[in-house]
Amino acid sequence: MTPEQLANAVATLLASPPNVTPADLIAMRVKIGLTQEKLAARLNVNTRTIQHWEAGTRKPPTSAVIVLTLMSANP
């Protein structure tokens, strides 16, 4: 993905952030090939945070959803 394509993708996602379910979050993480621990490290959050998102007890911030969406589009 070129820098211009990335900028366009981010702008599109910011304008209309995807609505993801806990199952979507798990699927994106698995597609990227990361464990909860490794994803937490990449996003600079605690592993429990990822566990809460995937259990549906907490909702991830839009920024995290955008990053996961971009990562899973280009694993």
Backbone hydrogen bonds, N-H to C=O, Kabsch-Sander energy under -0.5 kcal/mol:
donor,donor_aa,acceptor,acceptor_aa,energy
6,L,2,T,-2.6
7,A,3,P,-2.4
8,N,4,E,-2.4
9,A,5,Q,-2.5
10,V,6,L,-2.7
11,A,7,A,-2.4
12,T,8,N,-2.4
13,L,9,A,-2.4
14,L,10,V,-2.7
15,A,11,A,-2.1
16,S,12,T,-1.7
20,V,18,P,-0.8
25,L,21,T,-2.2
26,I,22,P,-2.2
27,A,23,A,-2.4
28,M,24,D,-2.6
29,R,25,L,-2.3
30,V,26,I,-2.7
31,K,27,A,-2.5
32,I,28,M,-2.2
33,G,29,R,-1.2
34,L,29,R,-2.0
39,L,35,T,-2.5
40,A,36,Q,-2.4
41,A,37,E,-2.1
42,R,38,K,-2.1
43,L,39,L,-2.3
44,N,40,A,-0.7
44,N,41,A,-0.6
45,V,40,A,-2.6
49,T,46,N,-1.0
50,I,46,N,-1.2
51,Q,47,T,-2.2
52,H,48,R,-2.5
53,W,49,T,-2.3
54,E,50,I,-2.7
55,A,51,Q,-1.6
56,G,52,H,-1.1
56,G,53,W,-0.6
57,T,52,H,-1.6
58,R,52,H,-1.3
64,A,61,P,-0.5
65,V,61,P,-2.0
66,I,62,T,-2.6
67,V,63,S,-2.3
68,L,64,A,-2.7
69,T,65,V,-2.5
70,L,66,I,-2.5
71,M,67,V,-2.8
72,S,68,L,-2.6
73,A,69,T,-1.3
74,N,70,L,-1.1
